[in-house]
Amino acid sequence: MKKMILLILKALGIILGIVVLYVAAGYALPFIEVSAKEDGQKKEIPVYIYTNGVHTDIVMPVKTDIQDWSTKIPFTNTKSKKTDYQYVGIGWGDKGFYLDTPTWADLKFSTAFKAAFWLSESAMHCTYYRTIKEGSDCKQIMISKNQYKKLVKFVDDKFDRDPNGNFILIPTNAVYSDNDAFYDAKGKYSFLNTCNTWANDALKAADQKAALWTPSDYGIFLHYK
């Protein structure tokens, strides 16, 4: 009986230690900044980081001479089906979080457990916008064409594809509005690799300043005050 109690106490101690270490790393590591890399080119393409308080999206122009996102993420896949949008926000994350947890108030233990321990699939959330307004939840970053090419490749490579190479739409009524849609994605979400970690890595891929590592949107936005 004593051995059983000791084993339980050790297991609880290990779990508590992991939680404390994770919280400490989640607080401290975002303050370590990865500096932007200059390529000497004109900064002519506006991109944005946008958070809804849970998920961070990378927002890009719908059409440039580098990429036309509307050919891969059709306007017709949104409820509105309108074609006058100028920007598209894209985020990667756990499918359960995206479809069942639009806000923290909607979070279920089962969703959080599966997401934390690599037990569920991932998804891309794509949202169209006519205009973008900067604020505490949205920051503009001007980047060069070469940097944008790197960003486009990073984002594009995360989408899963059907045999014909098309992005795979997730049929669902759990969209957030009439201007968004979900698509299947590559990779597994976990407490070490969150939606905000992905957005932070997207900034690194585009040679922009970012946190060394962050599980939260706070860790991204503190570098863009």
Secondary structure, DSSP 8 states (H G I E B T S, - for coil): -HHHHHHHHHHHHHHHHHHHHHHHHHHHGGGSEE-----SS---EEEEEEE-SS-EEEEEESB-SS-BGGGTS-GGGSSS------EEEEEEEEHHHHHH-SSGGG--HHHHHHHHBT-S-EEEEEEEES----BTTEEEEEE-HHHHHHHHHHHHTTB-B-TTS-B-B---S--SSSSEEEEEBSS--BTTB-HHHHHHHHHHHTT--EESS-SSSHHHHTT--
